[in-house]
Amino acid sequence: MSLLSTLEFINLPQNQQLLQAQRLFHGRGHAYPNLHHLTIDWLPPVILITLYEAEDTTDIKDLANELQQLLPECQSIQLQHRYKQLGPIDIISGKKIHQLTINEEGLNYQIQLGKSRNTGLFLDIKNGRRWVRDHSQDKRVLNLFSYTCGFSIAAIAGGATSVVNIDMSSPALTVGRENHRLNKQSLKQVNFEKLNIFKSFGRLKKRGPFDLLICDPPTFQKGSVNIIRDYPKILKRLDEFMAPASTLLLCLNAPELGAEFLHDNMQKLAPGYKFTRSIPTPKVFKEAENKGLVVLVFSKA
């Protein structure tokens, strides 16, 4: 398939959906031959094309021109080279927009383009944020690896009594704080703590007990996180900081491991929790090899 062939698989947003951030094309799931290196996101008013391998410049420009015709509301088309260090971004056409606010189901999030490899919000876990919003009423929430606090914003919107956000990145937590303000949410119920989780279980115990745990770790972060080694460390200590009748939202983005990794470790290390359901990614994140994001819910009666 050529790059232009992606256009036949794009479900263009209509009416109110035009105001919503969303993925338009997901080649990373290997569902489209020869397009596994390409994704296209609509971050109103920006189209972000992301390449995980180099592509012909002319083909990219042709794709950008067609996308502009399909989405005339677009004010900027940008190209991210994820195969390069730091994932630099080029402006293909339109305005130089590097910072913007996007909307997802009525909640607002800051996005930064060109500052780092990630924009500030992971679109594939949209359904997870919706689930948290729907299941946070009167809950004390612990949000591990909180990044820019997308789950925290959803929890407060859903009526959580409190949220503790834990991350090792001060800049990410700063953006998270601003995201709460952006949604006019009181910070009296929200804490932001720069901590190494694996050296802070005693602190979590003092902060708890919690009714809902959200755990969305990076697969690998040099010097701090190795998912195979470190996820079990959290699971085996759940009883130290979780309430007797609590719920877990466990996320895993490691194609080589899959859902079995979480199921096996939960059965071995936290058998008191029973699997409740899995939360699918949005339909656009089509996976041919079942190696995409895993989001599982466990509950303790």
C-alpha positions in Angstrom: 0.0 0.0 0.0 1.1 3.6 -0.7 0.8 6.4 1.8 -2.2 7.8 -0.1 -4.0 4.5 0.3 -4.4 5.4 4.0 -7.1 7.9 3.0 -9.6 5.1 2.2 -9.3 3.8 5.7 -9.8 7.1 7.5 -13.1 7.8 9.2 -13.3 11.5 9.0 -14.8 13.3 12.1 -18.1 15.0 11.5 -19.9 17.9 13.1 -19.2 17.9 16.9 -16.5 15.2 16.4 -14.4 17.8 14.6 -13.8 19.4 18.0 -12.5 16.1 19.5 -8.9 14.9 19.5 -8.7 11.5 17.9 -6.6 9.2 15.8 -7.5 9.1 12.2 -5.3 6.3 11.0 -3.3 3.6 13.0 -0.8 1.7 11.0 1.1 0.5 14.0 -1.2 -2.4 14.5 0.1 -4.1 11.3 -3.5 -4.3 10.0 -2.5 -2.4 6.8 0.3 -3.9 4.6 3.4 -1.7 4.4 1.9 1.0 6.6 3.0 -0.2 10.1 5.2 2.8 10.4 2.5 5.5 10.0 -0.1 7.1 12.3 -2.2 10.2 11.7 -3.8 12.2 14.5 -6.4 15.0 14.5 -5.5 17.4 17.3 -7.8 20.3 16.4 -6.7 22.4 14.5 -3.5 20.3 13.8 -3.0 17.2 11.8 -0.1 15.3 13.1 1.5 12.7 10.9 3.9 10.4 12.7 6.5 8.2 11.0 8.4 5.4 12.7 10.5 4.9 9.6 11.7 7.4 7.0 9.5 8.1 4.0 9.8 9.8 0.7 9.3 13.5 1.1 7.1 13.8 -2.0 4.8 11.1 -0.8 4.4 12.8 2.6 3.6 16.1 0.9 1.0 14.5 -1.4 -0.6 12.8 1.7 -0.6 16.2 3.5 -2.3 17.9 0.6 -5.1 15.3 0.4 -5.6 15.5 4.2 -6.0 19.3 4.0 -8.7 18.8 1.4 -10.5 16.3 3.6 -10.2 18.5 6.7 -10.4 22.1 5.6 -10.7 23.1 9.3 -7.0 22.1 9.7 -4.7 25.1 10.3 -1.4 23.2 10.5 0.0 19.9 9.2 3.0 18.6 11.1 5.3 15.6 10.6 7.0 13.9 13.5 10.0 11.6 12.9 9.7 9.1 15.8 12.6 7.1 14.3 15.0 10.0 15.2 16.2 10.8 18.7 13.7 13.1 20.5 11.2 12.7 17.7 11.6 16.1 16.0 8.7 17.7 14.2 8.6 19.5 10.9 5.8 22.0 9.8 4.6 20.7 6.4 2.1 23.4 5.9 0.1 26.1 7.7 0.8 27.7 11.1 3.6 26.9 13.5 1.4 25.7 16.3 3.5 24.1 19.1 1.1 24.4 22.1 -2.6 23.9 22.1 -5.5 22.7 24.1 -7.5 19.7 22.9 -10.9 18.4 24.0 -11.8 14.8 24.7 -15.4 14.1 25.8 -15.8 17.5 27.4 -12.4 17.5 29.2 -9.5 19.7 28.2 -5.8 18.8 28.0 -2.6 20.7 27.0 -0.7 19.4 24.1 2.9 20.3 23.2 4.3 19.5 19.8 8.0 19.3 19.2 9.1 19.5 22.8 9.4 15.7 23.4 8.5 12.4 21.7 5.1 12.4 23.3 2.5 15.1 23.0 1.0 15.0 26.5 -2.0 12.7 26.1 -2.1 9.1 24.9 -5.2 8.7 22.6 -5.3 4.9 22.7 -6.4 4.9 26.4 -9.4 7.2 25.8 -11.8 4.4 26.9 -9.8 3.9 30.1 -10.2 7.6 31.0 -13.9 7.2 30.3 -14.1 4.2 32.6 -12.3 6.0 35.4 -14.7 8.9 35.0 -17.7 6.6 35.3 -16.3 4.6 38.3 -14.7 7.3 40.5 -17.7 8.6 42.5 -16.7 9.0 46.2 -13.4 7.1 45.6 -10.0 7.8 46.9 -7.8 7.3 43.9 -4.1 6.5 43.5 -2.7 7.3 40.1 0.7 5.7 39.6 3.0 6.9 36.7 0.5 9.7 36.3 2.4 11.6 33.5 0.3 14.7 32.8 -2.6 13.4 35.0 -5.2 12.6 32.4 -6.6 9.9 34.6 -6.7 12.3 37.5 -8.7 14.8 35.6 -11.2 12.1 34.6 -11.4 10.9 38.2 -12.2 14.3 39.6 -14.7 14.9 36.8 -16.3 11.6 37.9 -16.7 12.7 41.5 -13.6 11.2 43.2 -13.1 12.5 46.8 -9.3 12.7 46.3 -6.5 11.8 43.9 -2.8 11.2 44.6 -0.7 11.5 41.4 2.8 9.9 41.5 5.4 10.4 38.8 9.2 11.0 38.7 8.8 13.8 36.2 8.4 17.3 37.7 7.6 18.8 34.3 4.8 16.2 33.7 3.3 16.9 37.1 3.4 20.6 36.4 1.4 20.1 33.2 -0.9 17.9 35.2 -1.5 20.7 37.7 -2.3 23.1 34.8 -4.6 20.6 33.2 -6.7 20.5 36.4 -6.9 24.2 36.4 -7.7 24.2 32.7 -10.8 22.1 33.6 -11.6 24.4 36.5 -11.1 21.6 39.0 -10.2 22.4 42.6 -6.7 21.3 43.5 -7.7 20.9 47.2 -8.6 17.3 46.3 -5.6 16.6 44.2 -2.0 15.9 45.2 1.1 15.8 43.0 4.1 13.9 44.2 7.5 13.5 42.5 8.5 10.1 43.8 10.2 6.9 42.8 7.4 4.5 43.4 9.6 1.6 44.1 11.3 3.4 47.0 8.0 4.9 48.3 5.7 2.1 49.3 5.8 3.2 52.9 4.6 6.7 51.9 1.8 5.2 49.8 0.7 3.2 52.9 0.6 6.4 54.9 -1.4 8.1 52.2 -3.9 5.2 51.8 -5.9 3.3 51.9 -7.2 3.9 48.4 -10.4 2.6 46.7 -9.1 2.8 43.1 -5.6 2.2 41.7 -4.7 3.3 38.3 -1.3 1.9 37.1 -0.1 2.9 33.6 3.7 2.4 33.6 6.1 3.0 30.7 7.4 -0.3 29.3 10.9 0.8 29.8 12.5 3.9 31.1 16.3 3.8 31.5 17.4 3.9 35.1 13.9 3.8 36.6 11.4 1.3 35.1 11.7 -2.1 33.6 8.2 -3.5 33.3 9.0 -7.2 33.6 11.0 -6.6 36.7 9.0 -3.8 38.3 5.3 -4.4 37.7 5.3 -7.5 40.0 6.8 -5.3 42.8 3.7 -3.2 42.8 1.2 -6.0 42.6 2.6 -8.0 45.5 2.3 -5.0 47.8 -1.3 -4.0 47.0 -2.6 -4.9 50.4 -0.3 -2.3 52.0 -2.1 0.7 50.5 -5.4 -0.5 49.0 -8.7 -0.6 50.8 -10.3 -4.0 51.6 -12.9 -3.6 48.8 -10.9 -1.8 46.1 -10.6 -1.8 42.3 -7.5 -1.8 40.0 -7.2 -0.4 36.5 -4.0 -2.0 35.2 -2.5 -0.9 31.9 0.3 -2.6 29.9 1.8 -1.4 26.6 4.3 -4.1 25.9 3.5 -6.1 22.7 5.9 -8.9 23.7 4.1 -9.6 26.9 0.3 -9.2 26.4 -2.6 -9.6 28.8 -1.2 -13.0 30.1 1.6 -11.1 31.9 -0.9 -9.3 34.1 -3.2 -12.2 34.6 -0.3 -14.5 35.6 1.2 -12.0 38.0 -2.1 -11.1 39.6 -3.0 -14.8 40.2 0.4 -15.4 41.8 0.9 -12.1 43.7 -2.6 -10.8 44.4 -5.0 -13.7 44.2 -7.6 -11.8 46.3 -8.4 -9.7 43.3 -10.6 -11.1 40.6 -10.5 -10.2 36.9 -13.6 -8.1 36.1 -13.3 -7.0 32.5 -10.9 -5.7 29.8 -11.3 -2.2 28.4 -10.8 -2.1 24.6 -9.0 0.6 22.7 -11.0 2.8 20.3 -11.9 1.0 17.1 -9.4 3.0 15.0 -6.5 1.3 16.9 -6.9 -1.8 14.9 -4.5 -4.6 15.8 -3.8 -7.6 13.4 -1.6 -9.4 15.9 -3.4 -8.7 19.2 -0.3 -6.8 20.5 -1.7 -3.5 21.4 -2.5 -1.7 24.6 -3.9 -3.9 27.4 -6.2 -2.4 30.0 -7.7 -4.8 32.6 -9.9 -4.2 35.6 -9.6 -6.3 38.8 -11.8 -6.0 41.9 -11.5 -7.2 45.5 -14.8 -8.2 47.1 
